[in-house]
Amino acid sequence: MLRREDLIRRLFRGYYSSASIEAPNDIGRREFGFIFIGQEGMKRHMSFKSVDDLKSFMARETPLHAYFSSAYYDFPDVEDMDGKVWRGADLVFDIDADHIPTPCKREHDSWRCMDCGYSSMGMAPEECPKCSSRRIEVDSWLCDFCLDKAREEVFRLVEEFLVSEFGFSTGNMLIVFSGHRGYHVHVRDKVAVELSLEARREITDYVRGVGLSLELHGFPSRSVRDVTPPSLSDPGWRGRLIRALYEFISSASFSDLESMFNEKIARLIYDNRGEILSSLESSPPRWPRISGLPAYVWSRIASRVVGEAAVHIDERVTSDIKRLMRLPSSLHGKTGLISKPMSISALSSFQPLFDASAFGFEDCRVHVSHMPRIRIGGSFYGPYKDVDVVLPKTIAVYLICRGSATLLS
């Protein structure tokens, strides 16, 4: 029986020997980095003159992970970062299901504090609720629902922000399925490439709704008399916030409201829901004047829903002008799936398990040490614990890559 590392190397080498690698534009000015099977750390500060050179290297060396720089350099293979001479960088966004709250995480994801050992199912917290440590180990799994939510975030990012507000063209964008639990968006517009670090941080905060002044956006803090609420059709964060508030009022249960306000205020909002919604729908819109209902309730609700109106991006990626991003068409070493590039128009019909499969779906017999019940590719798999099972090859390779299974036949 082949060792796990040898099996992965053989599988990946077979893929790279015939795969068509989609190299980044201006390849000679990009830095490349690779992680190899059985080796620690990343080999970086590499460059290639052509796509053929890159393809030959990957077929020969068989990396577990392959990356390229969002930045353009004069001397990409120089080890000293200042010596590379930075000349701009694509504006990149990372949308990962790990950062998006989904109810199914309670069924298939888990986390453990590496300091006190406390563990739980579901989305990992930023810090341990028991000892406040931020050293959290996460065990996350592929999932149709999580990937669908990540795709929705990509559409919102592109359509609501990048195109409608920032004026970028989708023709200058590349969408890439990461090969794991999310998507990358690369904006290669000349204006985007020349953005400073500070400008990228501003974009990051804007997309995430960080630092918004609710008063400036029409949400009163003391009195509703002199404040006109945003219109439901307003662009930007004014419209985004009022639509999110409207949706919250429409669907909130009494217990939802009681978790934010005392019983009296919660009852006033709940019992006057129709009047509140009508006031916001009117032209021009107005804040409802309901006896006993303080003005601050609208700002408090807006503060709660801003996270739902924002796009869940990894702020560290967008604000990093020298970021290494996963190479499109390369294999993700944790899943064996292809990091699949596509246009925004192709995203709606993209099926991660099938369209990013590198190894097909013939039956494979594997021993699975651990796997929760997950839905991927429209089918349910698991739960499995220390059992021999027959699985489609793409699923089997996924489990082998993440160290949850060994090949039997």
Summary of the structure (lengths in Angstrom):
residues: 409
radius of gyration: 24.4
end to end distance: 8.9
largest distance: 76.9
contacts: 1271
relative contact order: 0.14
helix: 37%
strand: 20%
